[in-house]
Each structure stands twice: as C-alpha cells, then as structure tokens.
C-alpha cells in the first residue's frame, strides 16, 4: 500500500526525469554520439543532473541567505537576554519579551526555509533512483523511457564495465571492482571534504561556544564511511550519478561559502578581508 502511494506520488517527477534523460540522449545522438555507447548515457545522466541542480540552486541560495538572517537573529536574541540577566522583575520580563517579539517581527527568517532545498531534492532523488534502477533491470519507465532505451542504458559500458554491474555483484570482474571502488572513493572523499570545510569555516561563534561543538569531528568519521559502504551495492550507472552529484555538491558549497558565508564564521571574516583588499586597491 505504501509503495503504491509512493509510486503514485513520484509518477509526475519520474515522467519529467525520463523526458529530460531521453531528450538529452537523443540530442547527443543527433550531434554524433553513438546511441548505445556508454559515454552517451554518461553524458545524458550528467545533463540531467546539471538541469536538476540548476533548478534547485535558487532555493539553495535563498536557504543560505535565510541562514544568514537566522544567525543575526539568534545573536540579537542572545544580546537581549544578556541585558536582562539578573533582573527577575515582572517589568523586566515584559520589556524583554517585547524586545524579543520586535526582533522576531523585524525579519522574515524562518527555520523551515533553510531545509526547503533538501525537502525538494528528496522526492527528486527517489524518482531519479527509480528511473535509473528500472533502466538497470531493462524495465521501461512510466513515460518516454521505453524498454529499448532501458536495455540500451543497462547494457552500456564505462571502460568495458556494464552499467548494471556493482562492486558487490561484479562476480569477480576486476574492471567493475576497480571502477566501482574508484567512483565510490570519489563520493566518500567529496563528502568528507564538504563536511570538513563546513566545520572549519562555516560554524558561527555562537555554535562554537555550544557544548555540542565538542562532538564536531563525529560526522567526519561516520557519514563518509557509511556512504562508501552503501555505494558498493549501487550499480555503476547510478554510481555515475552519485559521483557527479557529490562533486556538484562540493563545488556548490565552496561557491556559497565564498559568496554567502554565515556571519561570525571564518568564511565571513575571509570575505570581509577580500572586500577590504579590493576597496583599498580601488582607492590606490
């Protein structure tokens, strides 16, 4: 019952993803790529990834700007509460509450806005996984992805390794194991670097004073290994998408960290220093 409801909910997204994948594949064929070649399907998957991530990018930027406002709001709240520390009178409590309400009304920052990109990407990822997984097993999709195209995708090869193979189902195939482990390693390293950069440069001063900050290395040594282990069972065709997605995520993080760093973080201090250098250069 739950699976049926999930399939029904993802049907429009799956149809749209199949349409983009098939159109990208057809366009690549029109410009000279062999329709059944692995490179053609790899590029079609990359085109699909780029289009999806570009569509979600404005939401990611909006979420980052919202996070900046949330940091400033949190710091302002801490300052208000600090001014009334030690004053337990009813009048002081009323003034503090009034100031906090004024602060809250002065901004449109909202915790929910910071997670909207993730919420949007979850159904897209599951739909994409369903599309590519069906193609891996020669099953037609719900839209333009016919059985013929699904078989073409599944039988396509990268470095002579079929898209359907995975490290754990390679049956002794050295090429599948080497390629799968290489792509898996890229995914794990990209995840590790993204988390390390975030913990090093994009943690606010308020967060660093939190007791939770003592647990900061934990994600670095838990999330990437889990991702690597689970990726060993992912077919090469899907692993190509995960690898490209991980590299995009890392690049997007570095870009947003440079352009929209959170206030009171090391990334923000570095950006202010760059702005100061440019201003001095113009004056000079």
Secondary structure, DSSP 8 states (H G I E B T S, - for coil): -HHHHHHHHHHHHHHHHHHHHHHHHHHHHHTT--TT-HHHHHHHHHHHHHHHHHHHHHHHHHHHHHHHHHHHHHHHHHHHHHHTTT---HHHHHHHHHHHHHHHHT----HHHHHHHHHHHHHHHHHHHHHHHHHHTT---SSS--HHHHHHHHH-EETTEETT--GGG-TT-HHHHHHHHHHHHHHHHHHHHHHHHHHHHS--HHHHTSGGGGGTTHHHHHHHHHHHHHHTTS-HHHHHHHHHHHHHHHHHHHHHHHHS--TTSHHHHHHHHHHHHHHHHHH-
